[in-house]
């Protein structure tokens, strides 16, 4: 338009127009299958992501015969990149599934992961997060209103692990994250204050898809094309944040702005399962329909 007019052109969208016509985060359907032997060890792993992409689609765990792949689709809405691309979706599915497998094997979720992890850097952040969170004691304090969960992952050359405590308000049907302890390592730290801010921002951003953020449609129209209806995390939604940065001065620096988000959703989902026995499989998560397990 500017070229045709020979002068600058100002294009202004209303908020509703921006919600309706801008780029959407890619939706995903993810299927996972695995087998365990008599000793509770993974012997096969199948994982497929439909639509959202291949970032972090490969498992970091030792899993015997392994197959992981992505399938492209032709979505009806324009979609584009999200923080860490598809690693948020793939890590949510994989870490929730690992928790499910740990339960099937009758093994603590931390022990189950460590039994299948060979990557030293990923082990380090997971062990440190569990230590600082006091996982061995807190995982024993299970109730229908409180649960704890953990998750870890790697993407873009950096490593993250998170332990969370979640409160379930059965009267108001609300999922309330109370405490997030996250350990992050991206090689040598150049600017610790900025890196800490990036990790904090990623955790808070990660709460949105877990609790509230979704586009709702009916008869071809968007029902919540404004921020009063599309709820992003507010200050009142921010839990206690306990962030620990591992400074690996012996390693080259990697990016710190994206990977801290990928452990948030699965850790919260695993905490809900710990409290209720109900496994969240969708984002945003709906309140469990039953108490106890």
Rosetta blueprint (number, residue, H / E / L):
1 X L
2 X H
3 X H
4 X H
5 X H
6 X L
7 X L
8 X L
9 X L
10 X L
11 X L
12 X L
13 X L
14 X L
15 X H
16 X H
17 X H
18 X H
19 X H
20 X H
21 X H
22 X L
23 X L
24 X E
25 X E
26 X L
27 X L
28 X L
29 X E
30 X E
31 X E
32 X E
33 X E
34 X E
35 X E
36 X E
37 X L
38 X L
39 X L
40 X L
41 X L
42 X E
43 X E
44 X E
45 X E
46 X E
47 X E
48 X E
49 X E
50 X E
51 X L
52 X L
53 X L
54 X L
55 X L
56 X L
57 X L
58 X L
59 X L
60 X L
61 X E
62 X L
63 X L
64 X L
65 X E
66 X E
67 X E
68 X E
69 X E
70 X E
71 X E
72 X L
73 X L
74 X L
75 X L
76 X L
77 X L
78 X L
79 X E
80 X E
81 X L
82 X L
83 X L
84 X L
85 X L
86 X L
87 X H
88 X H
89 X H
90 X H
91 X H
92 X H
93 X H
94 X H
95 X H
96 X H
97 X H
98 X H
99 X H
100 X H
101 X H
102 X H
103 X H
104 X H
105 X H
106 X L
107 X L
108 X L
109 X H
110 X H
111 X H
112 X H
113 X H
114 X H
115 X H
116 X H
117 X E
118 X L
119 X L
120 X H
121 X H
122 X H
123 X H
124 X H
125 X H
126 X H
127 X H
128 X H
129 X H
130 X H
131 X H
132 X H
133 X H
134 X L
135 X H
136 X H
137 X H
138 X H
139 X L
140 X L
141 X L
142 X L
143 X E
144 X L
145 X L
146 X E
147 X E
148 X E
149 X E
150 X E
151 X E
152 X E
153 X E
154 X E
155 X E
156 X L
157 X L
158 X E
159 X E
160 X E
161 X E
162 X E
163 X E
164 X E
165 X E
166 X E
167 X E
168 X E
169 X E
170 X L
171 X L
172 X L
173 X L
174 X E
175 X E
176 X E
177 X E
178 X E
179 X E
180 X E
181 X E
182 X E
183 X E
184 X E
185 X E
186 X L
187 X L
188 X L
189 X L
190 X L
191 X L
192 X H
193 X H
194 X H
195 X H
196 X H
197 X H
198 X H
199 X H
200 X H
201 X H
202 X H
203 X H
204 X H
205 X H
206 X H
207 X H
208 X H
209 X H
210 X H
211 X H
212 X L
213 X L
214 X L
215 X L
216 X L
217 X E
218 X E
219 X L
220 X L
221 X E
222 X E
223 X L
224 X L
225 X L
226 X L
227 X L
228 X L
229 X L
230 X L
231 X L
232 X L
233 X L
234 X L
235 X H
236 X H
237 X H
238 X L
239 X L
240 X E
241 X E
242 X E
243 X E
244 X E
245 X E
246 X E
247 X L
248 X L
249 X L
250 X L
251 X L
252 X L
253 X L
254 X L
255 X L
256 X L
257 X L
258 X L
259 X H
260 X H
261 X H
262 X L
263 X L
264 X H
265 X H
266 X H
267 X H
268 X H
269 X H
270 X H
271 X H
272 X H
273 X H
274 X H
275 X H
276 X H
277 X L
278 X L
279 X L
280 X L
281 X L
282 X L
283 X L
284 X L
285 X L
286 X L
287 X L
288 X L
289 X L
290 X L
291 X L
292 X L
293 X L
